[in-house]
Amino acid sequence: MSITRRGFVGSVAAALGYLSTGREVDLFAQQARPGAPGNAPRMGRSTDEYDAMAHLSSNENCWGPPENVMKAMNGAWKYSNRYGYPDGNIVQEIAKHHGVKAENVMITAGSGEVLDVVGTTFLPAGKKVLGVEPSYGSVYQHATSIKSTAIKLPLGKDYRQEIPALIKAANQRASELGFVYLCNPNNPTGLIVTKEEVKQLLDGIPQGMPVLIDEAYHHFVDDPRYATSIPYVIEGRPVIIARTFSKIAALAAMRLGYAVAPAELIQKMRPYSMGSINVLVKWGGVASLKDEAGQKEIKQRVIALRKKTTSELEAYGYECIPSETNFFMVHIGREIQPVIGEFAAKKVAVGRPFPPMTTHMRVSVGTEDEMDRFTKAFKEIFPAKGKTTAAV
Ligand SMILES: Cc1ncc(COP(=O)(O)O)c(C=O)c1O
């Protein structure tokens, strides 16, 4: 039996009661807990309102999961009344996918949980996290919530993460630090840290200092100077890689992520994780790991739509940061907060403010129709300016 996306989503939504409670539009989700879409409380907005929006605020995969992934999830309904059930060997499959052992993998409800668990584990007694700003703020917010703090360095030239500055701070303030956070590629800029720079960072910071490398957008990167940092886990360095099924795998609402790290670090972290991952997404995750061709196609589609949109904005006179992800930043030259409302009025949800880059707007890559609606809204809100010279 073939399963339509609409049919699948309908049955899941009905089962979870979402249809009766209604969904909020992204605009409201963003304000609830910036940087943590999965944790945002749901306020009552109708599904019609939600469906009418172009969702360009949370860097999701707008096309939804492929048929084989939905088929795998639907096949798992029969276990929904159980505790101990066959789970598709999700942990072993992830381990195999990365050439590591099962003891190196911890699965979580979205990679946001990995970020929280790393904070809880490695920030005891007021230890601090070191990273840059802006980055994915969830890590810093969690540190605050557990009465710790973050040392946030500014971005460097061209909005890049300055590795020498991170190394310097890690050494100078070593006794204060619990771990270093590196989002690669970075959210919200979409810029990578090159593999040489990652090596430089890991070699330059005090030995034994844990580094959390958030690779949520790994699958979208085209730049050959980038590489995953999972080989450092295999080397036994104190590196924790966070990965998610919420982005290219299109399973954001289903909540699945994982950490890959040396076994000793996983053992330290495990007591702080909830271990509450639903059976459907475990099976969906296994199918998704095998969907290389489908993900390659999504990547190409995203890159093509991103280039088309940013070229149009640049031709209209607005500079874009050259992203390697499924979102990009455009310099709008005025404060973003009221602009979010102006776009919402045109039924386009765009990214929240990312201080101190508050005159930039982060835009996720959506469907062709959503991108056309975005560009049209942009041209209604902003006047044309002289051509920029920046390359896309
Ligand atoms: C850089 C980064 N890390 C982690 C996450 C958390 O995503 P999830 O908890 O859905 O895996 C996000 C979500 O937007 C993100 O942008």
The ligand as an SDF file (V2000), in Angstrom:
LIG
                    3D

 16 16  0  0  0  0  0  0  0  0999 V2000
   22.9110   24.2040   15.0010 C   0  0  0  0  0  0  0  0  0  0  0  0
   21.7500   23.4610   15.5560 C   0  0  0  0  0  0  0  0  0  0  0  0
   21.9860   22.4990   16.4490 N   0  0  0  0  0  0  0  0  0  0  0  0
   20.9760   21.8020   16.9970 C   0  0  0  0  0  0  0  0  0  0  0  0
   19.6710   22.0580   16.6530 C   0  0  0  0  0  0  0  0  0  0  0  0
   18.6110   21.2760   17.3560 C   0  0  0  0  0  0  0  0  0  0  0  0
   17.7780   20.5960   16.5060 O   0  0  0  0  0  0  0  0  0  0  0  0
   17.0200   19.2860   16.9400 P   0  0  0  0  0  0  0  0  0  0  0  0
   16.8790   19.2940   18.4310 O   0  0  0  0  0  0  0  0  0  0  0  0
   15.7210   19.3440   16.2370 O   0  0  0  0  0  0  0  0  0  0  0  0
   17.8860   18.1530   16.4910 O   0  0  0  0  0  0  0  0  0  0  0  0
   19.3730   23.0420   15.7120 C   0  0  0  0  0  0  0  0  0  0  0  0
   17.9830   23.3600   15.3280 C   0  0  0  0  0  0  0  0  0  0  0  0
   17.6680   24.2930   14.6420 O   0  0  0  0  0  0  0  0  0  0  0  0
   20.4440   23.7730   15.1560 C   0  0  0  0  0  0  0  0  0  0  0  0
   20.2570   24.7510   14.2800 O   0  0  0  0  0  0  0  0  0  0  0  0
  1  2  1  0
  2  3  1  0
  2 15  2  0
  3  4  2  0
  4  5  1  0
  5  6  1  0
  5 12  2  0
  6  7  1  0
  7  8  1  0
  8  9  2  0
  8 10  1  0
  8 11  1  0
 12 13  1  0
 12 15  1  0
 13 14  2  0
 15 16  1  0
M  END
$$$$
